[in-house]
Each structure stands twice: as C-alpha cells, then as structure tokens.
Amino acid sequence: MEIERLVKMVNDIARFFEADPDHAEAVKGIVGHITRFWDPRMRREIVAHAKAGGGDLSALAREAVLNLPPVSAAA
C-alpha cells in the first residue's frame, strides 16, 4: 500500500482520538485500532515510516505508531 495512504489513514484515526481529554488513552485507542484492523504489512510500513522521520504524521499519530507492538516477521 502507498505510504501516503497509510499516513492519511493514521492521521484520520488520530484526529478522531485527539478529542479524548486523556492523552494516554488517546494513544492507547489509536494503537488498539491499528492493531485490530491493520494487517501486519501495513503496520510494518507505517512503523518504518515513523522511524525514518515521518514528518507527515501528526504528533499524536506518530507517538501511537511508535508504540505499536512489534509485528512478527512470519505475520
């Protein structure tokens, strides 16, 4: 999947959760959503993008992406 599409998706998810007054809960909500609904390949791509700088990610999206649990190579 194109990284631009993944960035748009995660920024949209973050925009939804940024209304949560508890920052930690917002991050947890984004992580939970991505973990449940994104396939492992998508998660690996967005994590690699964030680790490479990910300047097009919102601050909240980047924080959540960098807190995703590792995806096994077999997945």
Biotite code that builds the C-alpha atoms (Angstrom):
import biotite.structure as struc

atoms = struc.array([
    struc.Atom([0.000, 0.000, 0.000], chain_id="A", res_id=1, res_name="MET", atom_name="CA", element="C"),
    struc.Atom([1.263, 3.502, -0.718], chain_id="A", res_id=2, res_name="GLU", atom_name="CA", element="C"),
    struc.Atom([2.738, 5.189, 2.342], chain_id="A", res_id=3, res_name="ILE", atom_name="CA", element="C"),
    struc.Atom([0.762, 8.363, 1.605], chain_id="A", res_id=4, res_name="GLU", atom_name="CA", element="C"),
    struc.Atom([-2.467, 6.390, 2.018], chain_id="A", res_id=5, res_name="ARG", atom_name="CA", element="C"),
    struc.Atom([-1.288, 4.846, 5.294], chain_id="A", res_id=6, res_name="LEU", atom_name="CA", element="C"),
    struc.Atom([-0.273, 8.270, 6.605], chain_id="A", res_id=7, res_name="VAL", atom_name="CA", element="C"),
    struc.Atom([-3.681, 9.704, 5.717], chain_id="A", res_id=8, res_name="LYS", atom_name="CA", element="C"),
    struc.Atom([-5.428, 6.791, 7.421], chain_id="A", res_id=9, res_name="MET", atom_name="CA", element="C"),
    struc.Atom([-3.436, 7.002, 10.659], chain_id="A", res_id=10, res_name="VAL", atom_name="CA", element="C"),
    struc.Atom([-3.761, 10.796, 10.773], chain_id="A", res_id=11, res_name="ASN", atom_name="CA", element="C"),
    struc.Atom([-7.541, 10.415, 10.367], chain_id="A", res_id=12, res_name="ASP", atom_name="CA", element="C"),
    struc.Atom([-7.631, 7.870, 13.201], chain_id="A", res_id=13, res_name="ILE", atom_name="CA", element="C"),
    struc.Atom([-5.553, 10.196, 15.387], chain_id="A", res_id=14, res_name="ALA", atom_name="CA", element="C"),
    struc.Atom([-7.866, 13.113, 14.593], chain_id="A", res_id=15, res_name="ARG", atom_name="CA", element="C"),
    struc.Atom([-10.784, 11.052, 15.935], chain_id="A", res_id=16, res_name="PHE", atom_name="CA", element="C"),
    struc.Atom([-8.976, 10.122, 19.155], chain_id="A", res_id=17, res_name="PHE", atom_name="CA", element="C"),
    struc.Atom([-7.474, 13.575, 19.824], chain_id="A", res_id=18, res_name="GLU", atom_name="CA", element="C"),
    struc.Atom([-10.833, 14.596, 21.317], chain_id="A", res_id=19, res_name="ALA", atom_name="CA", element="C"),
    struc.Atom([-10.106, 12.296, 24.267], chain_id="A", res_id=20, res_name="ASP", atom_name="CA", element="C"),
    struc.Atom([-9.047, 14.536, 27.174], chain_id="A", res_id=21, res_name="PRO", atom_name="CA", element="C"),
    struc.Atom([-6.679, 11.800, 28.433], chain_id="A", res_id=22, res_name="ASP", atom_name="CA", element="C"),
    struc.Atom([-3.644, 11.805, 26.133], chain_id="A", res_id=23, res_name="HIS", atom_name="CA", element="C"),
    struc.Atom([-2.517, 8.318, 27.183], chain_id="A", res_id=24, res_name="ALA", atom_name="CA", element="C"),
    struc.Atom([-5.980, 6.922, 26.447], chain_id="A", res_id=25, res_name="GLU", atom_name="CA", element="C"),
    struc.Atom([-5.959, 8.582, 23.026], chain_id="A", res_id=26, res_name="ALA", atom_name="CA", element="C"),
    struc.Atom([-2.627, 6.937, 22.185], chain_id="A", res_id=27, res_name="VAL", atom_name="CA", element="C"),
    struc.Atom([-3.929, 3.621, 23.512], chain_id="A", res_id=28, res_name="LYS", atom_name="CA", element="C"),
    struc.Atom([-7.073, 3.944, 21.383], chain_id="A", res_id=29, res_name="GLY", atom_name="CA", element="C"),
    struc.Atom([-5.074, 4.550, 18.205], chain_id="A", res_id=30, res_name="ILE", atom_name="CA", element="C"),
    struc.Atom([-2.719, 1.660, 18.964], chain_id="A", res_id=31, res_name="VAL", atom_name="CA", element="C"),
    struc.Atom([-5.695, -0.618, 19.630], chain_id="A", res_id=32, res_name="GLY", atom_name="CA", element="C"),
    struc.Atom([-7.437, 0.387, 16.421], chain_id="A", res_id=33, res_name="HIS", atom_name="CA", element="C"),
    struc.Atom([-4.355, -0.152, 14.254], chain_id="A", res_id=34, res_name="ILE", atom_name="CA", element="C"),
    struc.Atom([-3.534, -3.453, 15.974], chain_id="A", res_id=35, res_name="THR", atom_name="CA", element="C"),
    struc.Atom([-7.064, -4.772, 15.424], chain_id="A", res_id=36, res_name="ARG", atom_name="CA", element="C"),
    struc.Atom([-7.777, -3.544, 11.909], chain_id="A", res_id=37, res_name="PHE", atom_name="CA", element="C"),
    struc.Atom([-4.493, -3.150, 10.028], chain_id="A", res_id=38, res_name="TRP", atom_name="CA", element="C"),
    struc.Atom([-2.724, -6.136, 8.541], chain_id="A", res_id=39, res_name="ASP", atom_name="CA", element="C"),
    struc.Atom([0.881, -6.792, 9.631], chain_id="A", res_id=40, res_name="PRO", atom_name="CA", element="C"),
    struc.Atom([2.360, -5.478, 6.375], chain_id="A", res_id=41, res_name="ARG", atom_name="CA", element="C"),
    struc.Atom([0.587, -2.147, 6.803], chain_id="A", res_id=42, res_name="MET", atom_name="CA", element="C"),
    struc.Atom([1.777, -1.894, 10.420], chain_id="A", res_id=43, res_name="ARG", atom_name="CA", element="C"),
    struc.Atom([5.392, -2.651, 9.451], chain_id="A", res_id=44, res_name="ARG", atom_name="CA", element="C"),
    struc.Atom([5.288, 0.003, 6.717], chain_id="A", res_id=45, res_name="GLU", atom_name="CA", element="C"),
    struc.Atom([3.880, 2.768, 8.924], chain_id="A", res_id=46, res_name="ILE", atom_name="CA", element="C"),
    struc.Atom([6.307, 1.973, 11.764], chain_id="A", res_id=47, res_name="VAL", atom_name="CA", element="C"),
    struc.Atom([9.265, 2.075, 9.364], chain_id="A", res_id=48, res_name="ALA", atom_name="CA", element="C"),
    struc.Atom([7.988, 5.396, 8.010], chain_id="A", res_id=49, res_name="HIS", atom_name="CA", element="C"),
    struc.Atom([7.661, 6.869, 11.524], chain_id="A", res_id=50, res_name="ALA", atom_name="CA", element="C"),
    struc.Atom([11.144, 5.657, 12.498], chain_id="A", res_id=51, res_name="LYS", atom_name="CA", element="C"),
    struc.Atom([12.552, 7.260, 9.346], chain_id="A", res_id=52, res_name="ALA", atom_name="CA", element="C"),
    struc.Atom([11.198, 10.636, 10.453], chain_id="A", res_id=53, res_name="GLY", atom_name="CA", element="C"),
    struc.Atom([7.539, 10.508, 9.446], chain_id="A", res_id=54, res_name="GLY", atom_name="CA", element="C"),
    struc.Atom([7.253, 14.287, 9.250], chain_id="A", res_id=55, res_name="GLY", atom_name="CA", element="C"),
    struc.Atom([3.856, 13.981, 7.574], chain_id="A", res_id=56, res_name="ASP", atom_name="CA", element="C"),
    struc.Atom([2.388, 12.184, 10.601], chain_id="A", res_id=57, res_name="LEU", atom_name="CA", element="C"),
    struc.Atom([0.589, 14.240, 13.222], chain_id="A", res_id=58, res_name="SER", atom_name="CA", element="C"),
    struc.Atom([2.343, 14.248, 16.605], chain_id="A", res_id=59, res_name="ALA", atom_name="CA", element="C"),
    struc.Atom([-0.346, 12.031, 18.122], chain_id="A", res_id=60, res_name="LEU", atom_name="CA", element="C"),
    struc.Atom([-0.308, 9.594, 15.197], chain_id="A", res_id=61, res_name="ALA", atom_name="CA", element="C"),
    struc.Atom([3.499, 9.343, 15.284], chain_id="A", res_id=62, res_name="ARG", atom_name="CA", element="C"),
    struc.Atom([3.509, 8.680, 19.033], chain_id="A", res_id=63, res_name="GLU", atom_name="CA", element="C"),
    struc.Atom([0.910, 5.934, 18.663], chain_id="A", res_id=64, res_name="ALA", atom_name="CA", element="C"),
    struc.Atom([2.674, 4.327, 15.697], chain_id="A", res_id=65, res_name="VAL", atom_name="CA", element="C"),
    struc.Atom([5.943, 4.228, 17.614], chain_id="A", res_id=66, res_name="LEU", atom_name="CA", element="C"),
    struc.Atom([4.109, 2.487, 20.476], chain_id="A", res_id=67, res_name="ASN", atom_name="CA", element="C"),
    struc.Atom([2.667, -0.303, 18.319], chain_id="A", res_id=68, res_name="LEU", atom_name="CA", element="C"),
    struc.Atom([3.612, -3.800, 19.445], chain_id="A", res_id=69, res_name="PRO", atom_name="CA", element="C"),
    struc.Atom([6.195, -5.463, 17.197], chain_id="A", res_id=70, res_name="PRO", atom_name="CA", element="C"),
    struc.Atom([4.902, -7.490, 14.265], chain_id="A", res_id=71, res_name="VAL", atom_name="CA", element="C"),
    struc.Atom([6.497, -10.885, 13.806], chain_id="A", res_id=72, res_name="SER", atom_name="CA", element="C"),
    struc.Atom([8.324, -11.492, 10.540], chain_id="A", res_id=73, res_name="ALA", atom_name="CA", element="C"),
    struc.Atom([6.100, -14.530, 9.893], chain_id="A", res_id=74, res_name="ALA", atom_name="CA", element="C"),
    struc.Atom([2.924, -12.443, 10.047], chain_id="A", res_id=75, res_name="ALA", atom_name="CA", element="C"),
])
